[in-house]
Amino acid sequence: VDPAKGKNAYEADLEGILSQYGAELVVLARYMQVMSSDFCVRWDKKIINIHHGFLPAFKGARPYHQAWQKGVKIIGATGHYATA
């Protein structure tokens, strides 16, 4: 799987591998990319994203830094289904 080929080709290659191995669940941890709506629809309720911060309070990159800047004393992670 080569991300340099572009998003559509990358997702097609990824989906081919997932199908080849009979994957039933995809877990994204520190993936930092947005999957296409089409991919999310095809894998509905089968993609879990682990975001390294509390959502919805700290979205995007560097959620720990955002929390520190706001004086938050507890940090954590959020697991959620990836949706379109």
C-alpha positions as CSV (number, residue, x, y, z in Angstrom):
1,V,0.0,0.0,0.0
2,D,1.6,3.2,-1.2
3,P,0.1,6.5,0.0
4,A,2.0,8.4,-2.6
5,K,-0.3,6.9,-5.3
6,G,-3.2,9.1,-4.0
7,K,-6.1,8.6,-1.7
8,N,-8.3,6.7,-4.0
9,A,-5.6,4.2,-5.0
10,Y,-4.4,3.9,-1.5
11,E,-7.8,3.1,-0.1
12,A,-8.5,0.6,-3.0
13,D,-5.2,-1.2,-2.2
14,L,-6.0,-1.2,1.5
15,E,-9.4,-2.5,0.9
16,G,-8.0,-5.3,-1.3
17,I,-5.7,-6.4,1.6
18,L,-8.5,-6.2,4.1
19,S,-10.7,-8.3,1.9
20,Q,-7.9,-10.8,1.1
21,Y,-7.4,-11.5,4.8
22,G,-11.1,-11.5,5.6
23,A,-10.8,-8.5,8.0
24,E,-13.9,-7.9,10.0
25,L,-12.7,-4.8,11.9
26,V,-10.3,-2.0,11.2
27,V,-8.7,-0.2,14.1
28,L,-7.0,3.2,13.4
29,A,-4.5,4.2,16.1
30,R,-2.6,7.5,15.4
31,Y,-3.7,7.2,11.8
32,M,-3.9,11.0,11.3
33,Q,-5.6,10.8,7.9
34,V,-9.3,11.1,7.1
35,M,-10.8,8.1,5.3
36,S,-13.1,8.9,2.4
37,S,-16.8,8.8,2.9
38,D,-17.1,5.9,0.4
39,F,-14.6,3.9,2.4
40,C,-16.4,4.6,5.7
41,V,-19.8,3.7,4.2
42,R,-18.5,0.4,2.8
43,W,-16.9,-0.4,6.2
44,D,-19.8,1.0,8.3
45,K,-19.5,0.1,12.0
46,K,-16.3,-1.8,11.2
47,I,-13.8,1.0,11.6
48,I,-12.8,2.1,15.1
49,N,-10.6,5.2,15.4
50,I,-8.5,5.8,18.5
51,H,-8.0,9.5,18.9
52,H,-5.2,10.5,21.4
53,G,-7.3,13.0,23.2
54,F,-10.8,13.6,24.7
55,L,-13.3,14.3,22.0
56,P,-15.0,16.6,21.3
57,A,-13.0,18.9,23.5
58,F,-9.6,18.4,21.9
59,K,-9.9,17.7,18.1
60,G,-7.2,17.5,15.6
61,A,-3.4,17.2,16.1
62,R,-1.7,17.8,19.4
63,P,-4.6,17.3,21.8
64,Y,-2.3,16.9,24.8
65,H,-0.8,20.3,24.1
66,Q,-4.3,21.8,23.8
67,A,-5.3,20.2,27.1
68,W,-2.2,21.5,28.8
69,Q,-2.8,25.0,27.5
70,K,-6.3,24.9,28.9
71,G,-5.0,23.7,32.3
72,V,-6.7,20.3,32.1
73,K,-5.4,17.9,34.8
74,I,-6.7,14.7,33.2
75,I,-5.9,13.5,29.7
76,G,-7.0,10.4,27.9
77,A,-8.1,9.0,24.6
78,T,-11.4,8.5,22.7
79,G,-12.5,5.5,20.7
80,H,-15.2,6.0,18.2
81,Y,-16.6,4.5,15.0
82,A,-15.2,6.3,11.9
83,T,-18.1,7.7,10.0
84,A,-18.6,9.5,6.6
